[in-house]
């Protein structure tokens, strides 16, 4: 049984991940690094999964703080937009591993139990999933300004709103 904290600014991802971990121990979720810090102090989780982008923050600093406070705690950084620079910064900050979303709860549990990842478990994301993530990334980059995001995406605002209402594709 593990206690896991999942930190991501997307509440739907948190709900999905928490559902997948509900029978495996204690699962906590946080949408910001401030909430994550409080939960870590209070609950002392075995592992923390941190998103690279947490609203206006980035998760690298949170990874650094978590590892400094407890070097034995497993910390995983995940991101939809991973690059070599992100991986290097995360590893320098003390992350035990860096993965590209999507990652499924059973994969994280396997990693915590064995220290390795399930081979062949990660499927490349679908085109719908990539589009869903890209639209959210552009809106994020526009600080939530949907008019500007629609202009950058070259779509109408109504179309953008429909995209934003969609559930996470598999």
Beta strands, then each sheet from edge to edge (+ up, - down):
strand 1: 2-7
strand 2: 25-30
strand 3: 47-51
strand 4: 53-54
strand 5: 57-58
strand 6: 74-79
strand 7: 97-100
sheet 1: 2+ 1+ 3+ 6+ 7+
sheet 2: 4+ 5-
end
